[in-house]
Amino acid sequence: MSENLRPADVARPRLRSLVTTVMLLLISVMIVRDILIRRWTAAPPSSPDTTQQSR
């Protein structure tokens, strides 16, 4: 059966796997970018609401 395949039919799975790999890489980069942006642009920790006692 493999003798009956045209060159275009053979290239199609290779193209499909390439597109899948590129999509997974892009999604991974977007997730990591989002995590890093959230970490470094987070608001500074708020000060406690309790008042400090004088010495």
Biopython code that builds the backbone (N, CA, C, O; Angstrom):
import numpy as np
from Bio.PDB.StructureBuilder import StructureBuilder

atoms = [
    (1, "MET", "N", (0.813, -1.192, 0.000)),
    (1, "MET", "CA", (0.000, 0.000, 0.000)),
    (1, "MET", "C", (0.857, 1.258, 0.000)),
    (1, "MET", "O", (0.445, 2.271, -0.565)),
    (2, "SER", "N", (2.030, 1.227, 0.612)),
    (2, "SER", "CA", (2.875, 2.403, 0.653)),
    (2, "SER", "C", (3.403, 2.765, -0.731)),
    (2, "SER", "O", (3.805, 3.906, -0.958)),
    (3, "GLU", "N", (3.407, 1.789, -1.677)),
    (3, "GLU", "CA", (3.881, 2.105, -3.028)),
    (3, "GLU", "C", (2.886, 2.992, -3.760)),
    (3, "GLU", "O", (3.276, 3.700, -4.688)),
    (4, "ASN", "N", (1.616, 2.978, -3.377)),
    (4, "ASN", "CA", (0.592, 3.730, -4.074)),
    (4, "ASN", "C", (0.475, 5.169, -3.589)),
    (4, "ASN", "O", (-0.298, 5.944, -4.153)),
    (5, "LEU", "N", (1.220, 5.540, -2.561)),
    (5, "LEU", "CA", (1.116, 6.894, -2.016)),
    (5, "LEU", "C", (1.850, 7.886, -2.907)),
    (5, "LEU", "O", (2.966, 7.630, -3.359)),
    (6, "ARG", "N", (1.217, 9.000, -3.147)),
    (6, "ARG", "CA", (1.860, 10.071, -3.906)),
    (6, "ARG", "C", (2.764, 10.866, -2.963)),
    (6, "ARG", "O", (2.578, 10.809, -1.748)),
    (7, "PRO", "N", (3.729, 11.599, -3.495)),
    (7, "PRO", "CA", (4.611, 12.406, -2.623)),
    (7, "PRO", "C", (3.836, 13.418, -1.777)),
    (7, "PRO", "O", (4.243, 13.717, -0.654)),
    (8, "ALA", "N", (2.736, 13.945, -2.296)),
    (8, "ALA", "CA", (1.943, 14.906, -1.516)),
    (8, "ALA", "C", (1.294, 14.224, -0.319)),
    (8, "ALA", "O", (1.147, 14.840, 0.737)),
    (9, "ASP", "N", (0.899, 12.949, -0.470)),
    (9, "ASP", "CA", (0.296, 12.226, 0.644)),
    (9, "ASP", "C", (1.312, 11.919, 1.729)),
    (9, "ASP", "O", (0.967, 11.854, 2.909)),
    (10, "VAL", "N", (2.551, 11.734, 1.337)),
    (10, "VAL", "CA", (3.599, 11.456, 2.323)),
    (10, "VAL", "C", (3.949, 12.728, 3.081)),
    (10, "VAL", "O", (4.209, 12.674, 4.283)),
    (11, "ALA", "N", (3.960, 13.851, 2.415)),
    (11, "ALA", "CA", (4.348, 15.111, 3.055)),
    (11, "ALA", "C", (3.271, 15.617, 3.998)),
    (11, "ALA", "O", (3.574, 16.393, 4.905)),
    (12, "ARG", "N", (2.029, 15.206, 3.815)),
    (12, "ARG", "CA", (0.936, 15.735, 4.629)),
    (12, "ARG", "C", (1.102, 15.423, 6.124)),
    (12, "ARG", "O", (0.958, 16.340, 6.933)),
    (13, "PRO", "N", (1.397, 14.185, 6.534)),
    (13, "PRO", "CA", (1.589, 13.937, 7.984)),
    (13, "PRO", "C", (2.773, 14.710, 8.557)),
    (13, "PRO", "O", (2.738, 15.130, 9.714)),
    (14, "ARG", "N", (3.803, 14.896, 7.768)),
    (14, "ARG", "CA", (4.952, 15.658, 8.243)),
    (14, "ARG", "C", (4.557, 17.112, 8.487)),
    (14, "ARG", "O", (4.955, 17.714, 9.484)),
    (15, "LEU", "N", (3.779, 17.664, 7.575)),
    (15, "LEU", "CA", (3.308, 19.038, 7.748)),
    (15, "LEU", "C", (2.381, 19.143, 8.957)),
    (15, "LEU", "O", (2.444, 20.113, 9.713)),
    (16, "ARG", "N", (1.529, 18.149, 9.133)),
    (16, "ARG", "CA", (0.604, 18.160, 10.273)),
    (16, "ARG", "C", (1.369, 18.109, 11.587)),
    (16, "ARG", "O", (1.028, 18.828, 12.526)),
    (17, "SER", "N", (2.387, 17.278, 11.667)),
    (17, "SER", "CA", (3.152, 17.200, 12.919)),
    (17, "SER", "C", (3.950, 18.476, 13.151)),
    (17, "SER", "O", (4.146, 18.886, 14.296)),
    (18, "LEU", "N", (4.409, 19.103, 12.085)),
    (18, "LEU", "CA", (5.127, 20.364, 12.234)),
    (18, "LEU", "C", (4.201, 21.457, 12.758)),
    (18, "LEU", "O", (4.574, 22.219, 13.650)),
    (19, "VAL", "N", (3.005, 21.529, 12.205)),
    (19, "VAL", "CA", (2.035, 22.532, 12.666)),
    (19, "VAL", "C", (1.665, 22.280, 14.126)),
    (19, "VAL", "O", (1.560, 23.222, 14.911)),
    (20, "THR", "N", (1.468, 21.024, 14.488)),
    (20, "THR", "CA", (1.134, 20.688, 15.878)),
    (20, "THR", "C", (2.268, 21.088, 16.816)),
    (20, "THR", "O", (2.021, 21.640, 17.888)),
    (21, "THR", "N", (3.493, 20.818, 16.424)),
    (21, "THR", "CA", (4.645, 21.173, 17.259)),
    (21, "THR", "C", (4.750, 22.680, 17.428)),
    (21, "THR", "O", (4.995, 23.169, 18.531)),
    (22, "VAL", "N", (4.567, 23.408, 16.351)),
    (22, "VAL", "CA", (4.642, 24.871, 16.432)),
    (22, "VAL", "C", (3.540, 25.413, 17.332)),
    (22, "VAL", "O", (3.780, 26.323, 18.125)),
    (23, "MET", "N", (2.351, 24.872, 17.218)),
    (23, "MET", "CA", (1.243, 25.342, 18.059)),
    (23, "MET", "C", (1.518, 25.065, 19.537)),
    (23, "MET", "O", (1.268, 25.921, 20.386)),
    (24, "LEU", "N", (2.026, 23.884, 19.841)),
    (24, "LEU", "CA", (2.341, 23.572, 21.237)),
    (24, "LEU", "C", (3.425, 24.501, 21.781)),
    (24, "LEU", "O", (3.350, 24.948, 22.925)),
    (25, "LEU", "N", (4.427, 24.787, 20.961)),
    (25, "LEU", "CA", (5.480, 25.704, 21.396)),
    (25, "LEU", "C", (4.926, 27.105, 21.645)),
    (25, "LEU", "O", (5.284, 27.748, 22.632)),
    (26, "LEU", "N", (4.061, 27.575, 20.762)),
    (26, "LEU", "CA", (3.481, 28.903, 20.950)),
    (26, "LEU", "C", (2.629, 28.974, 22.216)),
    (26, "LEU", "O", (2.696, 29.954, 22.957)),
    (27, "ILE", "N", (1.838, 27.948, 22.460)),
    (27, "ILE", "CA", (1.016, 27.925, 23.666)),
    (27, "ILE", "C", (1.901, 27.901, 24.911)),
    (27, "ILE", "O", (1.614, 28.585, 25.893)),
    (28, "SER", "N", (2.972, 27.114, 24.869)),
    (28, "SER", "CA", (3.889, 27.050, 26.013)),
    (28, "SER", "C", (4.541, 28.399, 26.277)),
    (28, "SER", "O", (4.653, 28.823, 27.427)),
    (29, "VAL", "N", (4.966, 29.069, 25.225)),
    (29, "VAL", "CA", (5.595, 30.381, 25.386)),
    (29, "VAL", "C", (4.595, 31.377, 25.956)),
    (29, "VAL", "O", (4.954, 32.186, 26.811)),
    (30, "MET", "N", (3.359, 31.333, 25.502)),
    (30, "MET", "CA", (2.346, 32.249, 26.017)),
    (30, "MET", "C", (2.062, 32.007, 27.495)),
    (30, "MET", "O", (1.875, 32.958, 28.254)),
    (31, "ILE", "N", (2.028, 30.736, 27.913)),
    (31, "ILE", "CA", (1.775, 30.420, 29.317)),
    (31, "ILE", "C", (2.922, 30.902, 30.193)),
    (31, "ILE", "O", (2.692, 31.522, 31.232)),
    (32, "VAL", "N", (4.154, 30.623, 29.781)),
    (32, "VAL", "CA", (5.317, 31.043, 30.572)),
    (32, "VAL", "C", (5.387, 32.563, 30.632)),
    (32, "VAL", "O", (5.687, 33.132, 31.682)),
    (33, "ARG", "N", (5.112, 33.222, 29.510)),
    (33, "ARG", "CA", (5.115, 34.678, 29.475)),
    (33, "ARG", "C", (4.070, 35.249, 30.431)),
    (33, "ARG", "O", (4.333, 36.224, 31.135)),
    (34, "ASP", "N", (2.911, 34.653, 30.452)),
    (34, "ASP", "CA", (1.852, 35.117, 31.341)),
    (34, "ASP", "C", (2.253, 34.951, 32.804)),
    (34, "ASP", "O", (2.013, 35.840, 33.621)),
    (35, "ILE", "N", (2.861, 33.821, 33.131)),
    (35, "ILE", "CA", (3.294, 33.584, 34.519)),
    (35, "ILE", "C", (4.355, 34.603, 34.925)),
    (35, "ILE", "O", (4.290, 35.166, 36.018)),
    (36, "LEU", "N", (5.325, 34.842, 34.052)),
    (36, "LEU", "CA", (6.385, 35.788, 34.388)),
    (36, "LEU", "C", (5.852, 37.214, 34.514)),
    (36, "LEU", "O", (6.265, 37.957, 35.405)),
    (37, "ILE", "N", (4.951, 37.589, 33.639)),
    (37, "ILE", "CA", (4.385, 38.935, 33.719)),
    (37, "ILE", "C", (3.593, 39.103, 35.006)),
    (37, "ILE", "O", (3.690, 40.141, 35.662)),
    (38, "ARG", "N", (2.814, 38.097, 35.373)),
    (38, "ARG", "CA", (2.044, 38.194, 36.619)),
    (38, "ARG", "C", (2.954, 38.263, 37.833)),
    (38, "ARG", "O", (2.631, 38.934, 38.813)),
    (39, "ARG", "N", (4.091, 37.573, 37.777)),
    (39, "ARG", "CA", (4.982, 37.569, 38.938)),
    (39, "ARG", "C", (5.646, 38.925, 39.123)),
    (39, "ARG", "O", (5.716, 39.430, 40.244)),
    (40, "TRP", "N", (6.140, 39.531, 38.027)),
    (40, "TRP", "CA", (6.912, 40.755, 38.176)),
    (40, "TRP", "C", (6.090, 42.026, 38.095)),
    (40, "TRP", "O", (6.607, 43.103, 38.392)),
    (41, "THR", "N", (4.848, 41.939, 37.711)),
    (41, "THR", "CA", (4.031, 43.146, 37.696)),
    (41, "THR", "C", (2.960, 43.101, 38.773)),
    (41, "THR", "O", (2.031, 43.908, 38.763)),
    (42, "ALA", "N", (3.084, 42.175, 39.688)),
    (42, "ALA", "CA", (2.100, 42.077, 40.770)),
    (42, "ALA", "C", (2.224, 43.303, 41.671)),
    (42, "ALA", "O", (3.303, 43.874, 41.831)),
    (43, "ALA", "N", (1.117, 43.683, 42.242)),
    (43, "ALA", "CA", (1.115, 44.818, 43.152)),
    (43, "ALA", "C", (1.957, 44.477, 44.382)),
    (43, "ALA", "O", (1.979, 43.327, 44.821)),
    (44, "PRO", "N", (2.640, 45.461, 44.931)),
    (44, "PRO", "CA", (3.430, 45.191, 46.134)),
    (44, "PRO", "C", (2.515, 44.757, 47.272)),
    (44, "PRO", "O", (1.348, 45.146, 47.318)),
    (45, "PRO", "N", (3.036, 43.964, 48.176)),
    (45, "PRO", "CA", (2.182, 43.505, 49.278)),
    (45, "PRO", "C", (1.650, 44.677, 50.088)),
    (45, "PRO", "O", (2.374, 45.625, 50.393)),
    (46, "SER", "N", (0.399, 44.593, 50.419)),
    (46, "SER", "CA", (-0.212, 45.692, 51.165)),
    (46, "SER", "C", (0.272, 45.681, 52.609)),
    (46, "SER", "O", (0.595, 44.632, 53.167)),
    (47, "SER", "N", (0.314, 46.856, 53.192)),
    (47, "SER", "CA", (0.744, 46.949, 54.580)),
    (47, "SER", "C", (-0.359, 46.422, 55.482)),
    (47, "SER", "O", (-1.536, 46.499, 55.130)),
    (48, "PRO", "N", (0.002, 45.896, 56.625)),
    (48, "PRO", "CA", (-1.026, 45.361, 57.527)),
    (48, "PRO", "C", (-1.944, 46.471, 58.027)),
    (48, "PRO", "O", (-1.530, 47.623, 58.159)),
    (49, "ASP", "N", (-3.173, 46.116, 58.298)),
    (49, "ASP", "CA", (-4.152, 47.095, 58.750)),
    (49, "ASP", "C", (-3.985, 47.459, 60.224)),
    (49, "ASP", "O", (-4.546, 48.454, 60.682)),
    (50, "THR", "N", (-3.236, 46.680, 60.951)),
    (50, "THR", "CA", (-3.075, 46.957, 62.384)),
    (50, "THR", "C", (-2.110, 48.118, 62.572)),
    (50, "THR", "O", (-1.177, 48.295, 61.790)),
    (51, "THR", "N", (-2.334, 48.876, 63.574)),
    (51, "THR", "CA", (-1.459, 50.016, 63.874)),
    (51, "THR", "C", (-0.288, 49.542, 64.712)),
    (51, "THR", "O", (-0.401, 48.590, 65.485)),
    (52, "GLN", "N", (0.824, 50.212, 64.551)),
    (52, "GLN", "CA", (1.996, 49.832, 65.340)),
    (52, "GLN", "C", (1.902, 50.476, 66.724)),
    (52, "GLN", "O", (1.450, 51.610, 66.878)),
    (53, "GLN", "N", (2.338, 49.724, 67.707)),
    (53, "GLN", "CA", (2.312, 50.266, 69.072)),
    (53, "GLN", "C", (3.539, 51.129, 69.296)),
    (53, "GLN", "O", (4.635, 50.789, 68.852)),
    (54, "SER", "N", (3.359, 52.217, 69.966)),
    (54, "SER", "CA", (4.505, 53.089, 70.254)),
    (54, "SER", "C", (5.323, 52.486, 71.384)),
    (54, "SER", "O", (4.800, 51.762, 72.232)),
    (55, "ARG", "N", (6.597, 52.790, 71.383)),
    (55, "ARG", "CA", (7.466, 52.218, 72.411)),
    (55, "ARG", "C", (7.507, 53.034, 73.641)),
    (55, "ARG", "O", (8.199, 52.677, 74.595)),
]
sb = StructureBuilder()
sb.init_structure("model")
sb.init_model(0)
sb.init_chain("A")
sb.init_seg("    ")
for serial, (resi, resn, name, xyz) in enumerate(atoms, 1):
    if name == "N":
        sb.init_residue(resn, " ", resi, " ")
    sb.init_atom(name, np.array(xyz, "f"), 0.0, 1.0, " ", f" {name:<3s}", serial, name[0])
structure = sb.get_structure()
